Amino acid sequence: MEWDEVAMATVFPLDPSGEDARRVELMQRIVQLTLEHRDLDDVIERLTFRRDVDALQITRLKRRKLLLKDQIAWLERQLDPDIRA
């Protein structure tokens, strides 16, 4: 372990229950899905200006983009659940 890792471990101790590892996994997945969502947005925007693109293809890409948005929202709720009083 390098000094930086030791210093970080003392400043930010890891939860022995594994909750921190779960949070890291959720955050990584959110980042992956967000990047895919952004990439799909760029592809859809470029394709809408082309005349030779099938409208069905664009519709499928938009649905995929909405699915990604829903998955991101679900993961964010898992990461930080809303506590009702």
C-alpha positions as a Python dict, from the first residue, in 0.01 Angstrom:
ca = {
    (1, 'M'): (0, 0, 0),
    (2, 'E'): (134, 342, -89),
    (3, 'W'): (136, 629, 153),
    (4, 'D'): (-159, 801, -20),
    (5, 'E'): (-373, 490, 20),
    (6, 'V'): (-282, 466, 388),
    (7, 'A'): (-361, 833, 441),
    (8, 'M'): (-694, 800, 260),
    (9, 'A'): (-786, 490, 462),
    (10, 'T'): (-731, 678, 787),
    (11, 'V'): (-921, 985, 672),
    (12, 'F'): (-1200, 787, 502),
    (13, 'P'): (-1224, 453, 679),
    (14, 'L'): (-1401, 179, 484),
    (15, 'D'): (-1719, 32, 620),
    (16, 'P'): (-1644, -330, 717),
    (17, 'S'): (-1999, -436, 621),
    (18, 'G'): (-1918, -386, 252),
    (19, 'E'): (-2158, -95, 212),
    (20, 'D'): (-1881, 126, 75),
    (21, 'A'): (-1797, -130, -193),
    (22, 'R'): (-2164, -142, -291),
    (23, 'R'): (-2180, 237, -314),
    (24, 'V'): (-1868, 241, -532),
    (25, 'E'): (-2020, -22, -762),
    (26, 'L'): (-2340, 181, -791),
    (27, 'M'): (-2150, 500, -867),
    (28, 'Q'): (-1938, 326, -1131),
    (29, 'R'): (-2248, 184, -1297),
    (30, 'I'): (-2414, 527, -1293),
    (31, 'V'): (-2109, 676, -1465),
    (32, 'Q'): (-2113, 401, -1731),
    (33, 'L'): (-2483, 448, -1802),
    (34, 'T'): (-2449, 826, -1807),
    (35, 'L'): (-2172, 804, -2066),
    (36, 'E'): (-2379, 566, -2278),
    (37, 'H'): (-2678, 800, -2246),
    (38, 'R'): (-2469, 1097, -2359),
    (39, 'D'): (-2323, 901, -2649),
    (40, 'L'): (-2669, 793, -2760),
    (41, 'D'): (-2783, 1154, -2744),
    (42, 'D'): (-2500, 1252, -2979),
    (43, 'V'): (-2578, 968, -3219),
    (44, 'I'): (-2949, 1052, -3225),
    (45, 'E'): (-2875, 1418, -3290),
    (46, 'R'): (-2643, 1335, -3581),
    (47, 'L'): (-2884, 1083, -3731),
    (48, 'T'): (-3183, 1317, -3725),
    (49, 'F'): (-3011, 1542, -3979),
    (50, 'R'): (-2951, 1259, -4226),
    (51, 'R'): (-3217, 1177, -4483),
    (52, 'D'): (-3115, 815, -4537),
    (53, 'V'): (-3178, 703, -4177),
    (54, 'D'): (-3475, 486, -4093),
    (55, 'A'): (-3719, 653, -3853),
    (56, 'L'): (-3764, 320, -3675),
    (57, 'Q'): (-3392, 311, -3597),
    (58, 'I'): (-3408, 658, -3442),
    (59, 'T'): (-3715, 557, -3240),
    (60, 'R'): (-3534, 251, -3105),
    (61, 'L'): (-3234, 462, -3008),
    (62, 'K'): (-3461, 709, -2828),
    (63, 'R'): (-3627, 426, -2638),
    (64, 'R'): (-3287, 292, -2538),
    (65, 'K'): (-3193, 640, -2420),
    (66, 'L'): (-3510, 660, -2206),
    (67, 'L'): (-3437, 316, -2062),
    (68, 'L'): (-3088, 432, -1966),
    (69, 'K'): (-3235, 741, -1800),
    (70, 'D'): (-3471, 522, -1597),
    (71, 'Q'): (-3188, 290, -1496),
    (72, 'I'): (-2974, 585, -1387),
    (73, 'A'): (-3260, 725, -1178),
    (74, 'W'): (-3321, 385, -1017),
    (75, 'L'): (-2952, 344, -930),
    (76, 'E'): (-2937, 695, -787),
    (77, 'R'): (-3234, 613, -564),
    (78, 'Q'): (-3050, 299, -449),
    (79, 'L'): (-2744, 508, -375),
    (80, 'D'): (-2933, 772, -180),
    (81, 'P'): (-3279, 645, -87),
    (82, 'D'): (-3546, 896, -1),
    (83, 'I'): (-3631, 858, 366),
    (84, 'R'): (-3995, 935, 435),
    (85, 'A'): (-4086, 1082, 769),
}
